[in-house]
Amino acid sequence: MADSNTAPPPGAVPPSLARVAFHAVAAGLTPLIPVPFLDDYALRQVREQAVRDQLKEKGLKAPDKAVAVLAGSDDARGLGGRLVSYLKAVALFPVRKVFRKVFFVLWVKDCVDLTSACLHHGYLLHHALQRGDLDAASLQGDAPRKVQAAIVAACAEMDARPINQALRRLFRSSHVLMAEATRAFMDPKRGGARVPDPKGESAEVRSLTDRLLQELWEERGYFTALEGHYDKHLRGGPAPTGS
């Protein structure tokens, strides 16, 4: 309590956005996991944990269904689409291991796309919680679907190229992405998968997170516009679809 009246330095990044940046980086590393099928599973876990952590910061606990909606997990591809994806992963796995340097450029694109999507989503979920669009009662109803629909619509209206270019520079500057992805998501003690934790990750993951956070804060105008699109769609956008 001693520092409760201490104002943050001018231009300082809000601490609440640090977790948003971390989960965006973690999501962006999932395409580099050198194990078939684990990448999709890890991405789903990261996205759902990102939602839970943001709700927890507000003292909220959502039912699993609401978490899945807010994380986009309920929009997963059908069985046919997943089967095709799995077969492709199995077929390409030996090639990816042998020619991972050749495929690095393609992997960077996957990393950028996922990081960008999760960064936009996490930022707008943070904004929604700051506005009070979700509370303990509304999380039990259809509010999560309405908020998610507004987030998706807002992101679709923005030209994310400036953000993606910054992300591309960040990932291309990291020379140990493959090792970091494996370390971040594999539990050597249990031989299975784990969800990354910002308190226990390596210096490389923390560095990527810190640099992403600074990039995010330097693009405040972009994210302010993103908030405006979200607000518009939540007030009067089309009714969300889906079950």
N, C-alpha and C positions, 0 to 999 in steps of 0.2 A: 504493500500500500504506500510505501514511502515515495514511489515515483508516480503515483496515480495522477498527479497534477503536472507531470512533465510532458510537454508537447513534443511530438515527433519532429525531427528536423525538417525544414522546408524541402519539399520534393521527395521525401522518404516514401518508399513503397509500403503500403499498408501490410502489416504482418499477415492478415487474413488471406492475402493473395499468394503468399508463399506456397501454401499447400496446393493451390490451383496450378501453379507453375510446376511443382514437383510431380503431381499426377499426370500432367500433360507430357512431361519428359518420360515418365515411366511408361505411359501408353505408347509414346513414340518409339520406345526401344523394343516393343513386343515383336515387330516383324523380323528382328535380328535373332530371335531365339532359335537355336539350331536343332530343334526337336519338332517333328511334325505334330500338328494338332495343338501343341502347347501354346502357340502364339495366340490363337483365337481365345483359348481358355483364359490365358493371362490377361488379355485385353479386357475381356468381360469382367474379370475380378478387379482389375484396376479401376475401371469405370464405375463399378458398383461401390467400391471402397471410397472413391472420390466423393460420391454422393453421400455416403454414410458419414464421412468425416466432416463435410460441410454442414450437414444437419446436426451433427454432434456439437459443433462449435456454437450452434444456436440453441443447444439444449433440447434438440428434437430427436426422436427415434421413429423412423417410418417402418411400416410393414414391408415385408420383402417385395410385395407386388408394386408398391409405390416406388421403392428403390429401383426395381427393374425398369419401370416406366421412365423415371428420371435419368437413368443411365442409358436408355435406349436398348436395353437387353431384350425387351419384349418385341423388338422389331427385327430380331435375328432372322437370318434367311431360313427358308423352309428346308425340309430334309433333303430334297433333291439338290438344292444349291450347296448345302453343306457337304453332301457326298461328293459332288464334283470338286469342291475346294480341297477336301481331304485327299482324293485321288491324285490331284495335281501336286499337293504337298508331298505325298509319298514318292511320286515319280521324279520330282525335282530335287528331293532331299540329297541324293548322292552328288548331283551336279552342283548344287549350292555349296556343299562342303568343299568340293575340289576347286570350284571357280568363284569363291566368295569375293575375291578381289575384283573380278570382272563384273560381278553383280552389285558391287558396292554403290554405284551410282543409282541403280534401281532401288536398292534398299534405302538410300538416303531419301528418295522421293516418297517411299512408303512411310518412313519415319516422319518426314515433314507433314504429309497429309494427315496422319493420325494425331500428331502433336497439335497441329493447327485445329483440327476438329475438336479435340478434347480441351484445348485452351479456350476456344470460343464457348463451348458448352459450359465448362467450369466457371468461366467469368460470368456468364449470364445467370447461372444458378446462384452464384454468390450475390449478384445484383438482385435476383428475385427474393432471396432470403433477407437481404438488407431492406428491401421494400416491404417485407411482411406478406409476400404473396403466398407463402406456405406457413402453416402453423400446425400444432398438434391435431387439431380437429380436421382441418382441410386435407391433411395427408391421408386421412381415412377415406376420402371421397374421390371426386374426379379432378380436383385441383392439380395433382401431379401431371395428369395427362394434358390439361390446359396449359400449364407452364411449359411442359416439354414441347408442345406444339408451337407455342410462341417462340421458344428458343430456336427450334428448327427453322421456322419461317424467317426469323430475324437473321440467322446466319446465311440463309439462302439469298438474302438481298444485299449482302455485303461483298465487296471485291476484296478478297483476302490476300491478293498478291503481295502487298507490302509486308504483311505478317509472314507469309510463306517464304519470301525472299530472306528475311531475317533468320527464320528457322533453318533455311538451307545453309546459310553461312555458319550457323552454330553447329549443325551436325557434320558438315564437311570438315570443320576444324577439329573434330574429335576423332582421334586415330585409333581408339581402342573400343569402339562401339560394340563390336561383336562380343568381346570378353566381358564388357560391362553388362550387356543384356543378359548373358548367361549367369553372371554373378548375381545380378539383381533379382532374377526370377527363380533360380534353382536353390533348393535347400539341401546342402551337402549332407546334413545330418540325417534327413529323412529320405533323401533321394527323390523328392517330389518338388512341386511348385510352391511358391510363396508369393505373397503380395509385398512389394517393396515398401519400406518404411523410411521416411525422410531422416530419422534419427540414426539409422544404421547403415546408410548407403556409402559407397565409396566416394573419394574426392572427385572423381570424374563425373559421376551423376550429380553430386552437389554443385559442381562447377557449371554444368549444363543448366541446372535449375536456376542458379543465381544469375547467369547471363540471360536466360529466357525472361526472368523476372524484370531485369533492367530493360530489356527490349519492350516488354509489355508496358512498362511504366512510361517509356519514352513515346509510346503510341497512344497516349491518353485520349487524344482527339478521335482516333479511330474507334476506341472502345466506348467513348461517350456516344458516338453515332450508333454503335451497335446496341447500346442500352435503349436509345430512342426507338429503334426498330422493334425491339422486344416489347417495350411499353405499348407501342401502337397495336401490335398483334394481340397482346393480352387483353387490351381494352375492347377492341372491336374486330379482331381478326376472325377468319372463318372457324367454324366449330371444328375441333379436332376429330379425326377419323381413327378408326381402329376399335378393337374389342376392349 
